[in-house]
Amino acid sequence: MPIQQPPMISIEQGTPPIVRAGGRWQVQAMAAPRLLPSLARQARGAGQNAAWDLRGISKLDHIGAQWFWNAWGGRRPPGLQLAPEHEEIFRRLEQAASLDLPQQSGQPWWSVDSLARGLRNMSGHVVGFIGLIGQLTLDLGHFLLHPGKGPWKEISSNVYHIGYRALGITALVGFLIGVVLSYLSAQQLHTFGGDIYLVNILGMSIIRELGPMLAAILVAGRSGSAITAQLGVMRVTEELDAMLVMGMPHGFRLILPRVLALAVSMPLLVVWTDAIALLGGMAAAKLELGLSATYFLKQLPTAVPLTNYWIGLAKGVTFGALIALVACHFGLRIKPNTESLGQGTTLSVVSAITVVIVADAVFAILFKGVGF
């Protein structure tokens, strides 16, 4: 087996000087210690106007070609001579160097162009979200008319992953929130001698507001991001395109199961979070004010009318459907690259939490005189 020569260059003096390269310009041969610095010094000694002759190279890969391209300053030198089999490698390097990469706009956010760009982007999201709701309505109608052909396995799987596996984190956070709220309220009530009203404060705040909001924010951060990432990875791996080719609509098989699963799971998570948060508040009330668990449970139905439970459950259904829609919306808009996947997941979580807070404000306005 013939011995392959290492990378080497020689300079032939003249006007202009000629740099001749030979040997094996591949990554294994170029990894020899102190070889590349020596070759770089020789290339600099030839000057910028030197003519290059690479016909003596026996083997060349893209690493070796990139070394030459960097030594030439990112352009072909005049009088370059190549072997025919090496022409394609340098042609690709030349094409890659001529690509126009997108530049960040240096205009401030209040400029007309920046505001117009932001308005177009926002309008695109609004139109896409409305279209998603319309497609979901059609898919839901088809599902009700043909329940036997519905995605029951997908719904069951999402209920397990979104609902059941979120019981632990919602219980932990709910219990701690109940303890904190009970301690802070007990200190203020004890100052004015209103210890018995702690049940009213905990019951109304947790069942009507904090329980649904806490469960929704945790699910948006945990499950909403997972839904967006799943759809985004399917976009990157071209699974979404394959589904369309196979005649499997995205809405019926991907969006509808997740929306229904969250709409079913969220009210149950709200009840679970309410119960655990009230247990935490009950324990703190016992330690801080000496209120017994029997008194707490006896006064709770009187302090919190039943209407508040139904409002909390309605919030759970609404919040769950909104979180799923926002997560699916951003997941389907992800482009097939990893940067877009990260940005889309972040935007999905932030947007879902914002939408939940806005929806909670709407509930507060619509039901401001109900349940008190």
C-alpha positions, 0 to 999 in steps of 0.5 A, spaced: 500 500 500 503 506 497 504 511 503 500 517 502 504 524 503 502 529 508 499 536 506 505 540 503 506 547 499 512 549 496 513 556 493 516 557 486 519 565 486 516 569 480 512 574 478 507 572 481 510 567 485 506 560 484 504 556 490 504 549 489 500 544 494 501 536 494 499 531 498 493 528 502 489 534 504 484 531 509 482 532 516 486 526 519 493 528 515 492 535 517 491 533 525 499 533 525 502 537 531 504 544 529 503 542 521 497 547 520 501 553 523 507 552 519 503 551 512 499 558 514 506 561 515 508 559 508 501 561 505 502 568 508 509 569 505 507 568 498 503 574 499 496 576 496 497 576 489 500 569 488 498 564 483 495 557 486 496 550 483 493 545 487 493 539 481 498 535 485 493 534 491 492 526 491 486 527 496 482 533 498 476 533 503 471 539 505 476 541 511 482 541 507 478 545 502 476 550 507 483 551 509 485 554 502 479 558 502 480 561 508 488 562 506 485 566 500 481 571 504 474 568 502 475 568 494 478 565 488 485 567 487 487 569 480 490 563 476 488 558 480 489 551 477 485 545 480 484 538 478 477 536 475 475 532 481 476 538 486 472 543 482 465 541 485 468 542 492 470 549 491 464 551 487 460 549 493 464 553 498 464 559 493 456 558 493 456 558 500 460 564 501 455 568 496 449 567 500 446 573 503 444 572 511 438 576 514 441 582 518 438 584 524 434 591 523 438 597 526 431 601 527 428 602 534 422 599 535 418 605 535 420 606 528 414 606 522 417 599 519 418 596 526 411 597 528 408 595 521 412 589 521 410 587 528 403 589 526 403 584 520 406 579 525 400 580 530 395 580 525 398 573 522 397 570 529 390 572 530 388 570 523 391 563 524 388 562 531 381 564 528 382 559 522 385 554 528 378 555 532 374 554 525 378 548 523 377 545 530 369 547 530 369 543 524 373 537 526 368 537 533 362 537 529 365 531 525 367 527 531 360 528 534 357 525 528 361 519 527 364 518 534 366 511 532 371 514 528 374 519 533 381 519 536 379 516 542 386 513 543 390 519 542 385 523 547 386 517 552 393 518 552 393 526 552 389 525 558 394 521 562 400 525 560 397 532 561 392 530 567 394 524 571 402 526 571 400 533 573 397 531 579 404 531 583 406 538 581 399 541 582 398 538 589 405 540 591 404 547 589 397 548 591 399 545 598 404 551 599 400 556 596 394 554 601 399 554 607 402 561 605 395 564 604 393 562 610 399 564 614 398 571 611 391 572 612 391 569 619 396 574 621 392 580 619 385 577 621 388 576 628 390 583 629 382 585 628 379 579 632 376 576 625 379 569 626 373 566 624 373 569 617 379 565 615 375 560 612 371 565 608 378 568 605 381 561 603 375 558 601 373 564 596 380 566 594 382 558 592 376 555 589 374 561 585 380 564 583 387 561 585 385 554 584 383 555 577 389 560 575 394 556 579 392 549 575 392 553 569 399 556 569 402 550 571 399 546 566 401 551 561 408 551 563 408 543 563 403 541 558 403 547 553 410 547 552 410 539 551 405 540 546 408 545 542 415 542 542 411 535 540 408 539 534 415 542 532 419 536 532 414 533 527 415 539 523 422 538 523 422 531 522 417 532 516 412 528 520 406 533 519 408 533 511 407 525 511 401 525 515 398 530 509 400 525 504 397 519 507 391 523 508 391 524 515 388 531 517 392 535 522 386 538 526 382 531 527 388 527 529 393 532 533 389 538 535 382 535 537 385 530 541 389 535 545 384 540 546 379 535 548 384 532 553 385 539 556 378 541 556 377 534 560 383 534 565 383 541 567 376 541 571 379 535 574 385 538 576 382 544 578 378 540 583 384 537 585 388 543 586 383 546 590 382 540 595 390 540 596 390 548 597 385 548 602 388 542 606 394 546 606 390 552 609 387 548 614 393 545 617 396 552 617 390 555 620 390 550 626 397 551 627 397 559 627 390 560 630 388 554 633 382 553 628 380 545 628 379 541 622 372 540 624 370 547 624 373 549 618 370 543 614 363 545 617 364 552 615 366 552 608 360 550 605 356 556 608 362 561 607 363 559 599 356 558 595 356 552 591 356 557 585 363 558 586 365 551 584 361 551 578 365 558 576 371 554 578 370 548 573 367 553 567 374 556 568 378 550 568 374 548 561 375 554 558 383 555 560 384 548 558 381 549 551 385 556 550 392 553 553 391 547 548 389 552 542 395 556 543 400 551 544 397 547 537 397 554 534 405 555 535 407 548 534 404 548 527 407 555 525 414 552 527 419 552 521 424 546 520 430 548 524 432 548 532 432 555 533 425 556 531 423 550 535 426 554 541 423 560 540 416 557 538 416 553 545 417 560 549 412 564 545 407 558 546 408 558 554 408 566 555 402 567 550 398 561 554 399 564 560 397 571 558 391 568 554 389 565 561 390 571 565 386 575 560 380 570 560 380 570 568 379 577 567 373 576 563 370 571 568 371 576 573 367 582 569 362 577 567 360 574 574 362 580 578 355 579 582 355 572 582 357 567 588 357 572 593 
